[in-house]
Amino acid sequence: MAAVSLLETRGLSKHFAGLRAVEGVDFTLPEGEVRALIGPNGAGKTTFVGMLCGRIAPSSGTVAFEGRDISHLPAHRRIGLGMAYTFQITSIFARLPVLENVALAARRRLKGAAVTRASLAALERVGLADRADQIAGDLSYGHQRLLEIAMGLVQAPRLLILDEPTQGLADSEIADFKALVRGLVVETTVLLIEHNMNVVMETADRITVLNFGEVLAEGTPAEIRANGAVQAAYLGTG
C-alpha cells in the first residue's frame, strides 16, 4: 500500500530579479518519512524551504499539505495546520527559563497543567530536562537549537522541518540527536536540512538533492552515495 502524501510541490519556482533561485521543483514527502534535503551552498534549499513554510511567496507552482493547496497561506496559518519549522516557530526568549520557552509554544494547543506536563516531556525528548530552570540565553548555541526542537515537538506537528539542527552540537549530542530523529517517525514526518553527511546518511529514509535550484537526484542514502552526478556536484566537494 502506497504511503499517504503529506506534502507536495508541483512546478515550484522562485525568481529574484532574474535569478532563478528555485526552478520547477516537483517534490513529494510521504507521511511517516524522514526526508533529508541536501545540496551545495546556493543550491536553493533555503528558498525552497521558505516557500514550504510560507515565509517566501512562490513565483509560480503550488505547495499542497494533506492534499490542500496552501501556496498562498501565511506562515502562521501553516503552523496551525500542523507544520512546525525550527527557525520559524519562534526564536528563543533569551531572558526566560528554558521551561517557559517551551510552555509558550505548548499554549498554542494546550491549557492548564497539561502545558507543563507536555513541556517537560518535550525537554526530556531532546535531553534538556535537567536545564528546565536555566535561563535560555545562558544555554550554549547547540543547546539553544535543541530547545527550538523541543518548542516544535510540544506542538505535536504533522510535519517537523529541522534546519541545520546539529550545528553547534558536540559529537555525543549528535549521536543522541540521530536517535531522537529516528524515534520521531512514529508520531511525525520530518524534513531535515543538514550539511552533516553522517547525520543525513544515518537518519534519512530518502534524500532529495538540490543543485542550481533544481532537483538533481532523489533516492535512498545508498543510491545518493553511489550517484555520480551528486558526487560531482556535492559529495565530492566535501
FENTAKA-V937398 format. One record per backbone hydrogen bond with DSSP energy under -0.5 kcal/mol. NH is the residue of the N-H (numbers start at 1). CO is the residue of the C=O. Records with the same first field share a line. If there is no record, write none. Layout:
# FENTAKA-V937398
NH: CO / CO
This chain:
# FENTAKA-V937398
6: 29
7: 29
8: 64
9: 27
10: 62
12: 25
13: 60
14: 22
16: 19
17: 15
19: 16
21: 14 / 19
22: 14
23: 213
25: 12
26: 24
27: 9 / 25
29: 7
30: 28
31: 4
33: 30
35: 33 / 190
36: 206
37: 192
38: 36 / 208
43: 40
48: 44
49: 45
50: 46
51: 47
52: 48
53: 49
54: 50
55: 50
56: 50
59: 13
60: 13
62: 10
64: 8
65: 68
66: 6
68: 65
70: 63 / 68
71: 63
73: 70
75: 54
77: 74
78: 74
79: 75
80: 76
81: 77
82: 78 / 79
83: 78
84: 159
86: 161
88: 85
89: 85
94: 92
96: 93
98: 134
99: 132
101: 97
102: 98
103: 99
104: 100
105: 101
106: 102
107: 103
108: 105
109: 106
110: 106
114: 111
115: 112
116: 112
117: 113
118: 114
119: 115
120: 116
121: 117
122: 118
123: 119
124: 120
125: 121
126: 122
127: 123 / 124
128: 123
129: 123
131: 128
132: 129
134: 131
136: 96
137: 94
138: 135
139: 136
142: 168
144: 140
145: 141
146: 142
147: 143
148: 144
149: 145
150: 146
151: 147
152: 148
153: 149
154: 150
155: 152
156: 153
157: 152
158: 82
159: 82
160: 189
161: 84 / 159
162: 160 / 191
163: 161
164: 162 / 193
167: 164
169: 166
174: 170
175: 171
176: 172
177: 173
178: 174
179: 175
180: 176
181: 177
182: 178
183: 179
184: 180 / 181
185: 181
186: 183
187: 184
188: 184
189: 158
190: 33
191: 160
192: 35 / 190
193: 162 / 191
194: 37 / 192
197: 195
200: 196
201: 197
202: 198
203: 199 / 200
204: 200
205: 34
206: 34
207: 219
208: 36
209: 217
210: 38 / 208
211: 214
213: 43
214: 211
216: 209 / 214
217: 209
219: 207
224: 220
225: 221
226: 222
227: 224
228: 226
231: 227
232: 228
233: 229
234: 230
235: 230
236: 231
237: 234
238: 235
